[in-house]
Amino acid sequence: MKILDADKLPDLAAVLAAAGYRVVAPVRDGAQVRMAEWKPGLAIDAGPIPANSVKEFLFPRCEVIARYSLDGDSFAPQPAPVDAPKTAVLAVRPCDAAAMVALDKVFNWEYRDDAWNARREATTLVALVCAAADDECFCTSVGGAPDARLGADAVLRCADGASKFILEALGEKGQALLAAAAGVLADGDARPDPPASVPVRFDSKAVTDWCGENFESPLWRDLGLACLGCGSCAYACPVCHCFDIQDEGTRSEAVRLRNWDTCGLALFTQHSGGHNPRPDQAARWRQRVMHKFRYFVERFGGLACTGCGRCARLCPARLAISQVCREIDEARKAAAK
């Protein structure tokens, strides 16, 4: 059993950085804790759930996917190498690690996305078993758990009353990380602390079934009235993956950019002629819920939600997927009476 003192996470980060890893960890940013690239001197705060997800380190908010040049009448593509540094993500939440498995399906569906796969292969995810959860956590409602291992390459677990961590490798990448960190790890015994208790808040299978039968439900209109269309839920979500493509350039050179986007924004589906098939927030909120709980299930066999609760914590209107699913569950039960 590999043991690490609870206050030695920065030492672990330093050893991994010295071994050639870019280290990403939860660090305090003012009043928030954010997943960010670790640098010497930064304290690692593995207590609160980070405001952002690990998604942005594998699927950047904006990235160059192609370059072009024009020299006279000669037009030529230019190299656009993928930035995929060897990365260790420390204390990533199980809901975030599970989200990477969902995104693997998206970025390898009918077309293999080389940028995603290069970063995924270069990244080692060290999941932290959640010792505490708040009222917005709902991983157990969508098939997860505070100590789930899906998507993780290694697992950190609090032990001996949070005075130590147990670090366990789950695969080859995890074993390589443990070998690189041997200088700060000790062999020994420790008693694992119990994981957080997260109650099941709704029946996700019932939500999937209800969505398939209630496309025109007035509930979508009621939900849409509360939505501000700001997009914060999608940008914080570890599974949301919508993007658009834009070209920017001069007379002699140009780049093609892939930028995050979301179905919650008014212009997301607007056609060049002005028509918008989702003209209001009710239609856009319906799309968001249907995609996560119906369309993704039909295409990939799983949900596009891992229960992290960030949408609830960051929404200025307090409109969250978990709340919507509870309302759908209540509507279903009322209709069954």
Secondary structure, 3 states (H helix, E strand, C coil): CEEEEHHHHHHHHHHHHHCCCEEEEEEEECCEEEEEECCCCCCECCCCCCCCCHHHHCCCCEEEEEEEEEECCEEEEECCCCCCCCEEEEEECHHHHHHHHHHHHHCCCCCCCHHHHHHHHHEEEEEECCCCCCCCCCHHHHCCCCCCCCCCCEEEEEECCCCEEEEEECCHHHHHHHHHCHHHCEECCCCECCCCCCCCCCCHHHHHHHHHHCCCCCHHHHHHHHCCCCCHHHHHCCCCCCEEEEEEECCCEEEEEEEECCCCCCCCCCCCCCCCCCCCHHHHHHHHHHHHHHHHHHHHCCCCCCCCCHHHHHCCCCCCHHHHHHHHHHHHHHHHC
